[in-house]
Amino acid sequence: MSYTSPFEQIRHESDEGNEFWSARELAKLLGYVQWRNFAQVITQAQKACETSGQATLDHFADVSKMVTLGSGAQREIEDVHLSRYACYLIVQNADPEKPIVALGQTYFAVQTRRAELAGELAGMTEDQKRLYLRDEIAERNLQLAETASEAGVVTTRDFAVFQNHGYRGLYGGETAKDIANRKGLKPGQAILDHMNFSELAANMFRIAQTEEKLRREDITGKEAANQAHFEVGRVVRRTIQELGGTLPEDQPTPTKSIQQVRREQQPQIQAGGQLSLFAADAASDDTTD
């Protein structure tokens, strides 16, 4: 039986084919009983939208609708039609103590980043996309390592355990070693260097959202950090499933490693005056051992 996110279940589509969410429905799903409390969250999200340089009217559309009361009478109430980006901003400003909010934060972050990537990677070949994401993951992993260290993940062994919790959530139980063995990698080969674009994208979402979750929720302690990484990986996996995508473990392993692709692409990059800077592999870049 396939899983469908509760946030996907309340998604609407206009007559013009544009998707939107009802703020009233989203408030109910997030556990807000009083509309006035949720209206304050919307206001904060609108401020964040303005700060990011986006036009709030493009993402928050005030509307009204008729509802039937218990007595059978009808009353007009205010509502807001929200874009996916607006929902992302709302869940970032919602009460983190509500369990469903954490799920929403990851769900909308993943979906929003997918849309951003589509624009950034337009026109690139598969190999160019792999290089782009591999570079970004290297930087993101450095940030994750720093944040995890602040949370209590200190030693190399601690971080290996921490990383495996993320992989287990995303790969349905597989650890870094399991993934390397399935790909047929040799000792010392980084598994991230042997992933196609889609698999790299799934891991980039996992890494970025785990780093944000650790900071946002001020998570401390190795066990709490490990669990947070596992939960984020699992939500990213569910998102892939509900979109009908291919799960990470079912993605084909590229015939060329990132190093091979980089050597082939380097002359083209230099000729275009866009020398790619590849961040040094962090201790968080998993290798077989």
C-alpha positions in Angstrom: 0.0 0.0 0.0 1.5 3.3 -1.1 2.0 6.2 1.4 0.6 9.6 0.7 1.7 12.6 2.8 -1.2 14.3 4.7 0.1 17.5 3.2 -0.3 16.1 -0.3 -3.8 15.0 0.5 -4.9 18.6 1.1 -3.3 20.0 -2.0 -5.7 21.7 -4.4 -5.4 22.6 -8.1 -7.0 25.7 -9.6 -8.9 25.8 -12.9 -5.7 27.1 -14.4 -3.8 24.1 -13.2 -1.9 25.9 -10.4 -1.5 24.1 -7.1 -2.4 25.7 -3.8 -3.2 24.9 -0.2 -6.0 26.3 2.0 -4.7 28.0 5.1 -7.7 26.8 7.0 -7.1 23.2 6.1 -3.4 23.5 6.8 -4.1 25.1 10.2 -6.3 22.1 11.1 -3.7 19.6 9.9 -1.0 21.3 11.9 -3.1 21.2 15.1 -4.1 24.8 15.4 -7.6 25.1 17.0 -7.8 28.9 17.0 -7.6 30.6 13.7 -6.2 33.8 15.3 -3.2 31.8 16.5 -2.5 30.5 13.0 -3.1 33.9 11.5 -0.1 35.1 13.5 2.0 32.3 12.0 0.9 33.4 8.5 2.0 37.0 9.3 5.4 35.8 10.3 5.7 33.7 7.1 4.7 36.7 5.0 7.5 38.8 6.7 10.0 36.0 5.9 8.7 36.0 2.3 9.3 39.8 2.0 12.8 39.4 3.5 13.7 36.7 0.9 12.8 39.2 -1.8 9.6 37.4 -2.9 6.3 39.2 -3.6 3.9 38.0 -0.9 0.9 38.3 -3.3 2.5 35.7 -5.5 2.4 33.2 -2.6 -0.4 34.4 -0.2 -3.8 35.1 -1.8 -6.6 36.3 0.6 -9.9 34.7 -0.2 -13.2 34.1 1.6 -15.6 31.1 1.6 -18.9 30.1 3.0 -19.1 27.4 5.7 -22.1 25.7 7.2 -22.5 26.0 10.9 -24.0 23.4 13.2 -27.3 25.1 13.1 -27.4 24.8 9.4 -26.8 28.5 8.8 -24.0 29.7 6.6 -21.3 32.2 7.4 -18.5 33.8 5.4 -15.0 33.2 6.8 -11.6 34.4 5.6 -9.0 32.1 4.2 -5.7 32.3 2.4 -4.6 30.3 -0.7 -1.0 29.3 -0.2 1.7 28.4 -2.7 4.1 25.5 -1.8 6.7 28.1 -0.9 4.2 29.9 1.4 3.5 26.5 3.1 7.3 26.0 3.5 7.6 29.4 5.3 4.6 28.7 7.5 5.8 25.4 8.8 9.2 27.0 9.5 7.4 29.5 11.7 4.9 27.1 13.2 5.0 25.6 16.8 7.8 23.0 16.7 6.3 21.2 19.7 3.5 19.9 17.4 4.7 16.6 15.9 3.1 17.1 12.5 5.0 20.4 12.1 8.3 18.6 12.0 6.9 16.3 9.2 5.7 19.4 7.4 9.0 21.2 7.7 10.9 18.4 5.9 8.1 17.7 3.4 7.8 21.3 2.1 11.6 21.9 2.3 12.2 18.9 0.1 9.5 19.9 -2.4 10.6 23.5 -2.5 14.3 22.6 -3.0 13.2 20.2 -5.8 11.7 23.2 -7.6 14.7 25.3 -7.1 17.0 22.6 -8.4 15.0 22.2 -11.5 15.7 25.8 -12.4 19.4 25.7 -11.4 20.1 22.5 -13.4 18.1 23.3 -16.5 20.2 22.6 -19.6 22.8 20.6 -17.8 23.8 17.1 -18.9 23.5 14.2 -16.4 27.2 14.3 -15.7 27.2 18.1 -15.1 24.3 17.7 -12.7 26.2 15.0 -10.8 29.2 17.4 -10.5 27.0 20.2 -9.3 25.3 18.2 -6.6 28.5 16.5 -5.5 30.1 19.8 -4.9 27.1 21.1 -3.0 26.9 17.9 -0.9 30.6 18.3 0.0 29.9 21.8 1.4 26.6 20.7 3.1 28.4 17.8 4.7 30.9 20.1 6.3 28.1 22.2 7.7 26.4 19.0 9.0 29.6 17.8 10.6 30.0 21.2 12.4 26.4 21.2 13.6 26.4 17.6 14.7 29.6 18.2 16.6 27.9 21.0 18.5 25.1 18.6 19.3 27.5 16.1 20.8 28.6 14.0 17.8 32.3 14.4 18.4 34.5 11.5 17.5 34.9 9.9 14.1 33.1 6.8 15.4 30.2 9.0 16.7 29.9 10.6 13.2 30.0 7.2 11.4 27.1 6.0 13.6 25.3 9.3 13.1 25.7 9.1 9.3 24.4 5.5 9.3 21.2 6.5 11.0 20.6 8.9 8.1 21.3 6.3 5.5 19.1 3.7 7.3 16.2 6.1 7.3 16.7 7.0 3.6 17.6 3.5 2.3 15.1 1.5 4.2 17.6 0.1 6.7 20.8 0.0 4.7 24.0 1.4 6.3 26.9 3.0 4.4 28.7 -0.3 4.3 25.6 -2.0 2.9 25.3 0.6 0.2 29.0 0.3 -0.7 28.8 -3.5 -0.9 25.7 -3.3 -3.1 27.5 -0.9 -5.5 30.5 -3.2 -5.6 32.9 -0.5 -4.3 36.4 -1.1 -3.1 37.8 0.0 0.2 38.5 3.8 0.2 35.9 4.6 -2.5 33.3 7.2 -1.4 29.8 6.0 -2.0 28.7 9.6 -2.9 31.1 9.5 -5.8 29.2 6.6 -7.3 25.7 7.9 -7.3 23.6 9.2 -10.2 21.9 12.6 -10.1 18.6 11.4 -8.5 20.4 9.5 -5.7 22.7 12.4 -5.0 19.6 14.7 -4.9 17.9 12.5 -2.3 21.1 12.5 -0.1 21.5 16.3 -0.5 18.0 16.8 0.8 18.7 14.4 3.7 21.9 16.2 4.7 20.6 19.8 4.3 17.4 19.1 6.2 19.1 17.3 9.0 21.5 20.2 9.6 18.6 22.6 9.7 16.6 20.3 12.0 19.5 20.1 14.5 19.9 23.8 14.6 16.2 24.7 14.5 15.3 22.4 17.4 18.5 22.9 19.3 19.0 19.1 19.5 21.7 18.0 21.9 23.1 14.5 22.7 24.3 11.8 20.3 21.2 9.7 20.6 18.8 12.6 19.9 21.0 13.7 16.9 21.0 10.1 15.6 17.3 9.8 15.8 16.8 13.2 14.1 19.0 12.1 11.2 17.0 8.8 10.9 13.7 10.6 10.9 14.7 13.1 8.2 16.0 10.2 6.0 12.7 8.4 6.5 10.6 11.4 5.6 12.7 12.0 2.4 12.2 8.4 1.5 8.4 8.7 2.0 8.4 11.8 -0.2 10.1 9.9 -3.0 7.5 7.1 -2.6 4.5 9.4 -2.7 5.8 11.1 -5.8 6.2 7.7 -7.5 9.9 8.1 -7.8 12.6 5.5 -7.7 14.0 4.7 -4.2 17.7 5.4 -3.7 18.7 1.7 -3.4 17.0 1.0 -6.7 18.9 3.7 -8.6 21.5 2.4 -11.0 25.1 3.0 -10.2 26.9 5.2 -12.8 29.7 3.6 -14.8 31.9 6.6 -14.2 32.9 7.9 -10.8 32.8 11.6 -10.0 36.5 11.7 -10.3 36.4 10.4 -13.9 33.6 12.7 -14.8 35.5 15.7 -13.4 38.6 14.9 -15.4 36.5 14.7 -18.6 34.5 17.9 -17.8 37.5 20.0 -16.6 38.7 21.2 -20.0 35.1 22.3 -20.9 34.7 24.1 -17.6 38.0 25.9 -17.9 37.2 26.9 -21.5 34.0 28.4 -20.3 35.7 30.4 -17.6 33.7 28.6 -14.9 36.2 26.6 -13.0 34.4 24.5 -10.5 35.7 24.5 -7.0 35.3 21.2 -5.3 35.3 21.3 -1.6 37.7 19.0 0.1 36.2 15.7 1.2 35.0 16.1 4.7 35.2 13.3 7.3 31.5 13.0 6.7 32.0 11.8 3.1 31.5 8.1 3.5 34.0 5.6 2.2 34.2 1.9 2.4 36.4 0.4 5.0 
